[in-house]
C-alpha cells in the first residue's frame, strides 16, 4: 500500500469518528436523566426506611448511627458508598486526666500507689418506675421527692426557661465547685482502694477537671464562662456551701451578664457490695451518667423563684438525654437549697460517682458542655 493511500484511509477514519461524536453525545445526554432518577429513587427508599423510626424515641438516631459505625458513616446523601467520617469542626481535644501531671497537686495529692479494697460495681441506670417518677415530654425523667403533685410539675416542665442569652462575648455561665476536692477512680478496675477517701487537692484529678471540660466546650461554642477554682471543702468539709456562696456572690455582682450558675459535683453511690460506677457509652467512649438536682422551697429555704430553676433543669435534661441517650439519671427535685437562690438558672449537677474513672467523668463534662452550648445558643435573643 502506498504512503499516499495510507494517509487517505487515516483521514477518512478521522472524519467518521468526528461525525459520530454528536450522535454519541446525544445518547449520553438522553440517558443522564434516567440515571439521575434511579439514584434519587435509591436515596428515597433509604430515606423512607429512616422515616419509619418511631417518633416516640429521643432524637438521637444520627448519634446512634455514628457511634455504631466506627470509623465510617453511611453517606447522608444517597447512601450508596462509605466515606471517611469527618472530624467535627472545632472539636475540643483534652489531655488524658490520668496521664496529666500537676505542677501543684496541693496538700492532698492524688495517690501514686493503690491498694485493693471494695468491689467496683459497673452498672447503667435505665428508666425508673414508681409514683415519684414521671417522664418529660421529649425524653428524660424527673424524680419528685416533694409534696407537690406530679401533674403540677409536668405542667411546669413545659414552661420555657425564664432568662434569655445575649449574643455577647461577656460571661454568661458560671461554673464552681462547693466540694472542690471530690475525686474519682484512676481507671477501670475490679476493686477500689479503701485507704483513699476519693478527695484530692490536685485539680487535674478532682471535680475541677470536669468543670474544665464543660468550660472548654462552652467557650468553643462561643459562650463566655467564668470558672471558680477555689477549694471550699478542704481542710474543713463543714461549711462548704457557705464558703462557696462567698466565692460566687461577688462574681455575680461583678458580672450581671451571667444567667447560669452550675455547681458541679460527683455523687457517692455505694453500699454493702461496693462502689457504684454508673456509666454509658457515647461515640464508643465510656461516660459517667449524670444527675441534675433542682431544689424546691417548702417555705423555709428562702428560694421564692425555685420553679424558674426547675424550668431550666427540665430544658437541660431533655437536651442532654436527647443528644446523648442514656447519659442522664432522673432530675432530683427535692427540698434542697444548695445556693440556688442566686440566679434563675442555678443547678447542681452530679457527674458520675466516686466509682467512676477520671476519663469517664471528663468525657461526660464535654458532653454536658456541648449540650448546654446548644441549648443556650438556641435561647439567644434576636
C-alpha positions in Angstrom: 0.0 0.0 0.0 1.4 3.4 -0.9 2.1 6.0 1.6 -0.5 8.3 -0.1 -3.3 5.6 0.3 -2.5 5.2 4.0 -2.9 8.9 4.5 -6.3 8.9 2.7 -7.6 6.0 4.9 -6.5 7.7 8.2 -8.2 10.9 7.1 -11.4 9.0 6.3 -11.4 7.3 9.7 -10.9 10.7 11.4 -13.9 12.1 9.5 -16.1 9.1 10.6 -15.1 9.5 14.3 -15.8 13.2 14.2 -19.1 12.7 12.5 -20.2 10.1 15.1 -19.3 12.3 18.2 -22.5 14.4 18.2 -24.7 11.4 18.0 -22.9 9.7 20.8 -23.1 12.8 23.0 -26.9 13.0 22.3 -27.3 9.4 23.5 -25.4 10.1 26.7 -27.5 13.2 27.4 -30.7 11.3 27.0 -29.5 8.6 29.4 -28.4 11.1 32.2 -31.9 11.9 33.4 -32.8 8.3 33.8 -29.6 7.6 35.7 -30.2 10.5 38.0 -33.8 9.4 38.6 -32.6 6.0 39.5 -30.2 7.3 42.1 -32.8 9.6 43.5 -35.1 6.6 43.9 -32.4 4.7 45.8 -32.0 7.7 48.1 -35.7 8.0 48.6 -36.0 4.3 49.5 -33.3 4.8 52.1 -35.0 8.0 53.4 -38.4 6.2 53.7 -36.8 3.5 55.7 -35.2 6.1 58.1 -38.5 7.9 58.5 -40.1 4.7 59.8 -38.2 5.1 63.1 -40.6 5.8 65.9 -41.0 9.5 66.8 -41.5 8.5 70.4 -37.8 7.8 70.9 -35.4 10.6 71.7 -33.9 12.3 68.7 -30.6 10.5 68.8 -30.7 8.4 65.7 -27.9 10.2 64.0 -25.7 9.9 67.1 -26.5 6.2 67.3 -25.6 5.6 63.7 -22.2 7.4 64.1 -21.5 5.6 67.3 -22.2 2.1 65.9 -20.5 2.6 62.6 -17.0 3.1 63.9 -14.6 4.9 61.6 -17.2 5.1 58.8 -20.6 6.5 58.5 -23.2 5.9 55.8 -23.5 8.8 53.4 -26.4 11.0 54.3 -26.9 11.8 50.6 -27.7 8.8 48.6 -26.2 6.3 51.0 -24.6 4.0 48.4 -21.0 4.3 49.4 -18.9 4.6 52.5 -17.0 7.7 53.3 -14.5 8.6 56.0 -16.2 10.2 59.0 -15.4 13.9 59.1 -13.9 15.4 62.2 -16.3 17.7 63.9 -15.3 21.3 63.2 -13.7 22.9 66.2 -13.6 19.6 68.2 -12.2 20.0 71.7 -9.4 17.6 72.4 -8.4 17.3 76.1 -5.4 15.6 77.6 -5.9 12.3 79.4 -6.5 13.3 83.0 -4.8 10.2 84.5 -1.7 10.9 82.5 -1.6 14.6 83.3 0.9 15.6 85.9 0.0 18.5 88.0 2.6 21.2 88.7 0.9 21.9 92.1 -1.0 19.0 93.4 -1.6 20.7 96.8 -1.7 19.4 100.3 -3.6 16.3 99.4 -2.1 14.8 96.2 -3.7 12.0 94.2 -2.4 8.6 95.1 0.5 7.2 93.2 0.3 3.7 94.7 -3.0 1.8 95.1 -4.3 -0.9 97.5 -7.1 -3.4 96.8 -10.4 -2.7 98.6 -14.1 -2.8 97.9 -15.5 -4.1 94.6 -16.5 -1.6 91.9 -19.9 -2.4 90.5 -20.2 -1.3 86.9 -23.8 -0.5 86.1 -26.0 1.5 83.8 -29.2 3.1 85.2 -32.1 2.9 82.8 -35.7 4.2 83.1 -37.2 4.4 86.6 -40.7 3.4 87.6 -42.7 4.4 90.7 -45.1 7.1 92.0 -42.3 9.7 92.4 -41.1 9.4 88.8 -42.5 11.0 85.6 -41.4 11.3 82.0 -40.6 14.7 80.4 -42.3 15.4 77.0 -39.2 14.8 74.8 -37.1 12.5 76.9 -35.6 12.2 80.3 -37.3 11.8 83.7 -37.9 13.7 87.0 -37.8 12.2 90.5 -40.2 14.3 92.5 -39.4 13.9 96.2 -41.6 16.8 97.3 -45.3 17.1 98.3 -46.1 18.9 95.0 -48.2 16.7 92.7 -46.6 15.3 89.6 -49.3 16.9 87.5 -48.2 20.4 88.7 -44.6 19.6 87.9 -45.5 18.2 84.4 -47.2 21.5 83.6 -44.2 23.5 84.9 -41.7 21.3 83.0 -43.3 22.6 79.7 -42.6 26.2 80.5 -39.6 27.8 78.9 -36.5 28.9 80.8 -37.0 32.3 82.5 -33.9 34.1 81.1 -32.5 34.9 77.7 -29.0 34.6 76.4 -27.4 37.6 74.8 -25.2 37.5 71.7 -22.2 38.8 73.5 -18.6 37.9 74.5 -19.4 38.7 78.1 -19.6 35.7 80.5 -23.0 34.1 80.8 -22.2 30.9 82.6 -20.5 30.5 86.0 -19.0 27.1 87.0 -18.0 26.4 90.6 -17.5 23.5 93.0 -18.7 23.5 96.6 -17.0 20.2 97.1 -13.9 21.0 95.1 -11.7 18.1 96.2 -14.2 15.3 95.1 -12.2 12.8 93.1 -12.5 9.5 91.1 -11.1 6.2 90.3 -7.9 6.2 88.1 -9.1 3.7 85.5 -11.5 0.8 85.1 -10.6 -2.0 87.6 -12.4 -4.6 89.7 -11.7 -3.0 93.1 -11.4 0.4 94.6 -9.0 1.5 97.3 -10.4 1.7 100.9 -7.5 3.8 102.0 -8.4 6.6 99.6 -11.3 8.8 100.5 -11.8 9.9 96.9 -10.7 13.5 97.6 -7.7 15.4 96.4 -6.4 18.9 96.1 -4.9 18.1 92.7 -7.3 19.8 90.3 -6.2 17.6 87.4 -7.7 14.7 89.3 -10.7 16.2 91.1 -14.0 17.7 90.0 -12.3 20.9 88.8 -11.1 18.9 85.8 -14.7 18.1 84.9 -15.5 21.8 85.1 -12.6 22.5 82.8 -14.1 20.1 80.3 -17.5 21.8 80.4 -15.8 25.2 80.1 -13.8 24.1 77.1 -16.8 23.0 75.2 -18.9 26.1 76.0 -16.1 28.5 75.0 -15.5 26.6 71.8 -19.2 27.3 71.0 -18.9 31.0 71.8 -20.4 31.0 75.3 -18.4 33.1 77.8 -17.6 31.3 81.1 -16.1 32.1 84.5 -14.8 29.1 86.4 -14.2 29.4 90.1 -11.5 27.0 91.1 -11.3 27.9 94.8 -11.3 24.9 97.2 -14.3 25.2 99.6 -14.2 21.7 101.3 -10.6 21.4 102.5 -9.2 21.3 105.1 -12.7 21.6 106.6 -15.7 19.9 104.9 -18.3 21.5 107.2 -19.4 25.0 106.0 -18.6 24.2 102.3 -21.8 25.8 101.0 -21.3 29.0 103.0 -17.8 29.3 101.6 -18.8 28.6 98.0 -21.5 31.2 98.4 -18.9 33.7 99.5 -17.0 32.9 96.2 -20.0 33.1 94.0 -21.8 36.3 95.1 -19.0 38.8 94.2 -18.6 37.2 90.8 -22.4 37.5 90.1 -22.4 41.1 91.3 -19.4 42.0 89.1 -20.9 40.1 86.1 -24.6 40.8 85.7 -24.4 39.1 82.3 -24.2 35.7 84.0 -27.5 33.8 83.7 -26.5 30.2 84.5 -24.6 29.1 87.7 -23.6 25.4 87.8 -22.3 23.8 91.0 -20.5 20.7 89.6 -20.2 17.7 91.9 -19.8 14.0 91.9 -22.2 11.6 93.6 -21.1 8.9 96.2 -23.2 5.8 95.4 -22.1 2.8 97.4 -23.5 0.0 99.6 -22.5 -3.2 101.3 -21.5 -4.7 98.0 -19.1 -2.0 96.9 -18.8 1.3 94.9 -21.2 2.0 92.0 -19.7 3.0 88.6 -22.8 4.3 86.7 -21.7 4.6 83.0 -22.9 4.5 79.5 -21.2 4.6 76.1 -21.3 7.6 73.8 -19.4 7.6 70.5 -17.6 4.5 71.6 -16.2 6.1 74.8 -17.5 5.4 78.3 -19.2 8.3 80.0 -20.3 8.6 83.6 -24.0 9.0 84.0 -25.1 12.4 85.4 -27.9 13.7 87.6 -29.3 17.3 87.8 -30.5 18.5 91.2 -33.1 21.2 91.3 -34.1 22.5 94.7 -37.6 23.1 95.9 -38.6 25.5 98.7 -41.1 24.4 101.4 -41.4 28.0 102.6 -38.3 27.8 104.9 -35.4 27.9 102.4 -35.7 31.4 101.0 -36.0 30.4 97.4 -39.2 32.0 96.1 -38.2 31.6 92.5 -37.1 27.9 92.7 -39.6 26.9 90.0 -37.6 29.0 87.5 -34.6 26.8 88.2 -36.8 23.8 87.6 -37.8 25.1 84.2 -34.2 25.4 83.2 -33.4 22.0 84.7 -36.1 20.3 82.5 -34.8 22.1 79.4 -31.3 21.0 80.1 -32.3 17.4 81.0 -34.2 17.0 77.7 -31.3 18.5 75.7 -28.8 16.1 77.4 -30.9 13.0 77.0 -31.9 13.9 73.5 -28.3 14.5 72.5 -26.8 11.5 74.3 -29.4 8.8 75.1 -28.7 7.1 78.4 -26.4 9.8 79.8 -28.8 11.1 82.4 -30.4 9.8 85.6 -33.7 11.5 86.5 -33.7 15.1 87.8 -33.8 15.1 91.6 -36.4 17.6 92.6 -36.3 17.8 96.4 -36.3 20.2 99.3 -32.7 21.4 98.9 -31.1 24.9 99.0 -27.6 24.5 97.5 -27.3 28.3 96.9 -29.9 28.0 94.2 -31.5 31.3 95.2 -28.7 33.2 93.5 -29.9 33.1 89.8 -32.9 31.7 87.9 -30.5 29.3 86.2 -28.9 27.8 89.2 -28.4 24.0 89.3 -26.3 21.3 90.9 -25.0 18.6 88.6 -23.7 15.3 89.9 -21.2 13.9 87.3 -20.7 10.3 88.0 -19.8 8.8 91.4 -16.6 8.0 93.2 -16.6 4.7 91.5 -16.3 6.3 88.0 -13.0 6.9 86.3 -11.2 10.1 85.5 -11.7 9.7 81.8 -15.4 8.8 82.1 -16.2 11.9 84.0 -14.1 14.1 81.7 -16.0 12.8 78.7 -19.3 13.5 80.5 -18.1 17.0 81.2 -17.5 17.5 77.5 -20.9 16.1 76.6 -22.6 18.4 79.2 -20.7 21.4 77.7 -21.8 20.5 74.2 -25.5 20.1 75.1 -25.5 23.2 77.3 -24.0 25.2 74.5 -26.6 24.0 72.0 -29.4 24.9 74.5 -28.1 28.3 75.3 -27.3 29.2 71.7 -30.9 28.3 70.9 -32.1 30.8 73.6 -30.2 33.8 72.2 -32.1 37.0 71.8 -32.7 38.0 68.2 
